[in-house]
Amino acid sequence: MKTVRIIPRLDVKGPNLVKGIHLEGLRVLGKPSDFAKYYYEQGADELMFMDVVASLYERNSLHDIISETAKKIFIPITVGGGLRSISDIKEVLRVGADKVCLNTAAINNPQLIRDASRMFGSSTIVVAIEAIKESNGKYLAYTDNGREYTGIDVFEWAQKVDELGAGEIVITSVDNEGTGQGFDLDLISKISSLVSIPVIAHGGAGKQQQVLDLMNGGNADAVMISSLFHYHFIKENESKASSLEGNVEFLNQKRNFHTFEPCTIKELKEKLVENNIECRL
């Protein structure tokens, strides 16, 4: 039986950790370093840092955050957003990242996946696929946080990514992301059945049971979660969930988490183990 990995995702804009719905409407939650330290102490298997405005500026701006984080946290760190070349990848690995996550650049230049995998090792190269279900039932890949249409079939692209030598795929249901309504199990299950590399499911976790449902029905190798963990941190660490800039209305008002039942990484892992899903406690 495979051991499932639990990976908190930290979307970063400038100095702030942010969170949106359908990858849009970003709200400031606090300092990324505070959340990262807490998740490490709680037993996260890996961390994903995503520069959510990198595509706008055509560069990744997380170097300082990653450099500081890597000095204090000793689990794999994946960095994504704005990485467009071998040189970009080399630079974020130099400052402390263990893996990189590609999306826009990979779609624009699929050969980058092969070149990067050969140069840095396939285990270093993760490809993100942002999927939106069209009215005809077809899943298409998007870029730039689900904003840019590509017309590329998600399942065909996933197979191509596998063939080109990527080490893992992160599949995000943009329709479900940030809603707390659960994962798109059909999407994740089909991707998993078509590729030989690990699949990381992302988008929709609002309660522990939905993660359990994913592991029983989606055949994912790992799950990447934001809101479920972020909102628990905010409830328990009011003084650290703060910022002096950005859209801070969410932090300043009395928060209602609606459909979410926030939990810690430790609580989620214990729930999985109780239900015979192996993970590192």
Secondary structure, DSSP 8 states (H G I E B T S, - for coil): ---BEEEEEEEEETTEEEEEETTEEEEEEE-HHHHHHHHHHHT-S-EEEEETTHHHHTS---HHHHHHHHHH--S-EEEESS--SHHHHHHHHHTT-SEEEESHHHHH-THHHHHHHHHH-GGGEEEEEEEEE-TTS-EEEEETTTTEEEEEEHHHHHHHHHHHT-SEEEEEETTTTTT-S---HHHHHHHHHH-SS-EEEES---SHHHHHHHHHHT--SEEEESHHHHHHHHHH-TTTS--SSS--HHHHS----TT-----HHHHHHHHHHTT--B--
